């Protein structure tokens, strides 16, 4: 059976890089795509002209790539119109209903996947005509649904209801996670925290090291009773927010201080639980090559167990 995500994206391997604001631009996205995965250009930073320039730069590389359109964060339709006219072939939408975006994107010949945190959201997107889904479990970093559903449960529940192609996201950073996601019905994986901490990521070394140093209990879900609800690394700042239960509206204003100045207390440092599995900074190529090799090693072993009708 043809892998539908590969057919939709043109990537060599079904491994996507998540669209982190300010981070997911041409240097990182091109490194991921050059290594055989699919780089995604962000637009959630709200820097319309800069993001449009990044899309143009990425197009000039000749590499396959995608663009993310976070519906709730787009101040007008300028980015949508630009993407439709730019020759982009693959778009992920997120943060809101994709219903109004699907027709213009598909009229432009673009394949559209929407990121969902629940089964109900997934089925609304399928009914609206989406081409596929990015299934975002609660383990992932960044903006989250306050009603947490793990990737393990969410993938199975959505696959039981629909046959559209699924990209698994949340808690995945290697071939083990990829093999598990495929066993549950995914045809690709999306990794954010793993690529934030890679050599080509533009973020400060302090941020990368904080991810490498994180334990399995090294992240917190913050602001569950308000918006935005996020998952971030533990720090003095995030521990205080967690204990108070509410995050100030401007808490993320200093996020670029975390990203590019290495001040880990300037704002909550977004990261997923997969940080606990990341032990060193590696290049995008090393990450993808090792993930693919480990995936085939595990699936080959499991295939042998299936052929032998043995539990090992």
N, C-alpha and C positions, 0 to 999 in steps of 0.2 A: 504494500500500500504506500502510495506517495505521501510524504510528510507535507501536510497542507500549509503549515507555517513557512516551511522552506519555499514552497511554491509561491506563496504570497509575498515573501520578503526578498527572495533572491540571494539570501545568505547561504554560506556553505554549511554552517552548523546552526541548529535551532537554539541559539543562545543570544538573548537580547540584553542590552545595557539599559538600565532604567533611566528615565529622563529627569535627572536631578537638576533643580533650578541653579543657574549660574555655572554648574559643573559640567553638565552634559552638552558640551559644545564641540567644535570640530577637532581639537587635539585628542580628546578622549574618544569621541565617536568614531573618528577615522582609525584610531588604533584598534578599536574593537572590530570594526568592519574589515580592516586589513588582515586581522587574525582569523577571519572566517565567521565571526559573529555578526550581529546587526547593531550598529551604533544608532542611537536615537538623539535627535537634537531637541533640547527643551525650549519651551516658551513660557513656562510658569514664572520666570523672573519678572515678566511684564515689560522687559526691555525690547519693545517691538522691533525697532530698527536694528538693534544689535543681533537679535535672533534671526531676523530676515537675512542679515549679512552672513550669519553662520550657516544658514540653509544654502545660500548661494555658494559659499566656500566648500561646503560638503558636497554639493552637486558637482563642483569642478574636479573633485577627486576621482569621479567615475566609480566610486564604491557604492554598494547597496547601503541604504540607510533609511531611517524613518523619522517622523516628526511627531511630537506629542502636543496635543491641544487640550489644555485643562480648562474646560468650558467656563467654570465659575470664576476663573482668574483672568479671562480675556476681557479687556475693557471695551472692545468694540469688535467689528468683524474684519478688521484690517489683516490680522494674521490668517484668518480663514481664507480670505480672498487671495492673499499672497501664496499660500500653500496650494490652493487649487490651480493657480496659474504657473506654479514653479516647476512642474514636472515631477514632483514627489510622487512615489508610487505606494507608500505605506504610511498610515497614520494611526496612532493610538489616541483615543480621546479619554478624558477622565474628568472627575470632579463635577458631576452634574449629568443631566440627561443628554444623550447624543442625538435625540430625535431630530432636532432642527439642523444638525450638522451632516447627517448621513446623506441626504439627497445631493447637496452641492459637492460634497467630497466624492461620492460615487459617480456623479455626472462628470467629474474631472478625471475619472478612471483610477481613482485611489481606493485601495483596500483599507477598510476601517475596522479596527478592534477597539473595544471599550473596556476600561479597567473597572472591575466590580468587586465589592467586598461582601456581597450577600447573594443568596440564591434568587430572591425576589428581584434584585437589581439586574441580575443576569438574564432572567426571563423577560423582563421589560425590554432589554436591549435586543434580545433575539427576536422578539415580536416586532421591534422597530426596524429590523432588517440589517443588523450588524453582521459583519463577515466573520468575526471571531471575538474572543474574550481574553482579557488579561485577568486572571483570577488572583486577587490580592489577599492573601491571608494576613492575619493579625500580627504575624511574626515580623513583617516587613517594617522598615523605617519610614519616617516622614509622616505624611497626613494619613490618618487612620479612621475607620468607623469605630465609634466608642463601644458598639456592641461587637466584641471581639469573636471572630470565628477563625480557627486555625486553617492554614493551607491544607493540612491533612484531611480535615472534614469538608472544607469548602469545595475542593476539587472533586471529591467523590459525589457530593450532593448535586453539584452543577452538571457533572457528566451524566448522572442518572436522569437528568431532565432534558438534556439537549445533546446533539451530535456536532455542534459547531466546533471548530478548532479552538483549543484552550492553551494559553500560555500561563504557566504557573509562576507566581511571584510571592516572595515572603519566606525567609528562612533557608534560601537556597544559595549556595556559594561554591559548589563542587559537584563532581560526578555522582556522589552518593545521593545528594538531594535531587539531582536531575533524574537519576534512575528511579527514585521513589516517586517523583512527579509523573513520570511516564507510566509507571505501574498504576497510577490513579487516574489516568486518562488524558494527561497533558501531551502536547506534541512539541512543546518548547518550554524554555524557562527564561525568566527575566531576573537579572541580578543587579542590585543597586549598591549595597554596602560593599560587596566584593570589588566592584569597579571604582567606587569612591576611593578605596585604599590601594588602587593599583598604581604602578610607576608613572603612567601617563596622565593620571588624574591631576588637575590643576590645584588641588587643595593643599594646604600647608602640611608639612611633615608632622606637626603636632596632632593634627586631626587623624592622619593615617595611623600614627602610633597609638592614639587613644582607641582606635578600632582594634588594632592588633592586641592591645593589652586588655580588652574587655572580657569579662567572664560571662558565663551563661546567664547570670542575673545582672548583667551590666547595662541593661536598658530599662527605661520606664515609659509607661503610657501616661501621658499628661493631658489634663484639661478634658476629661471624659464627660463633664457636665456642661461643657460649652463648646465653642468652635474657634479655631481648629483643634481637633484632637490629634496628637502626634505621638510617635515613639522616638525617643532620643536617648543618647548615652547618659549614664549616671554621672552627675557632677554636683558640686555644691549648689549650683543654681537650679538644676533640674530636681534635685532632692527636695529643695525648699518648695518648688512649685508643686511637686507631688504631695508633699505633706499638707500644703495649704488647700489643694484640690482644685484651684482655679489659676489660670495663667493670664497674665496681663495682656491686653490687646496688642501692645507693642513689643511683646517678648521676643519675637523673631526679627525685630528691626536690625539687630546687630549680627545677623547670621553670616554676613560676608566677613565680619571680623573673625568668626570661627573658621570659615572656609579658607581665607587667604592671608590672614594675619596670625593664625594659630592661637588666638585667645579663646581657650576652651570654656571660659565663663562669660563670653560676650553674648551668648544666646544658647538655647538648647541645640546641641549638636546632633542632628538627625542621623539615626542609624538603626538597623534591624538587629534581631536576635542572632542572625548569622555571624555577627561580629565575634561571637564566642568561638567560632570555628575557623576564624582567619588568624593565622599565626605569623604571617610575614607579608611584606610588600612585594608584589611580583608584577611583571609586565602583563599587559592584556593578552599577549600571545601565550605566555606561560600559563596563565589562568585558563584560557580556552583550550589549549592543547592538553593540559592535565585533566581538565573536566571531561573532555571527550574520551580520553584514554581510560579514565576511571569509570565512566559511564559504560563503555563497551566491556570492560573487565567484569563489572557487576552483572550486566545483562547477559553476558555470555555464560557466567556461572549459573545464573538463575535459569537460563534456557536449558542448560545441561540438566539441572534438577527436574525441569518440566519434562524433558525428553525421557529421563530415567524414571519418572514418577516417584521421585525421592525427595525427602526433606533435608538431605545432606547429613 
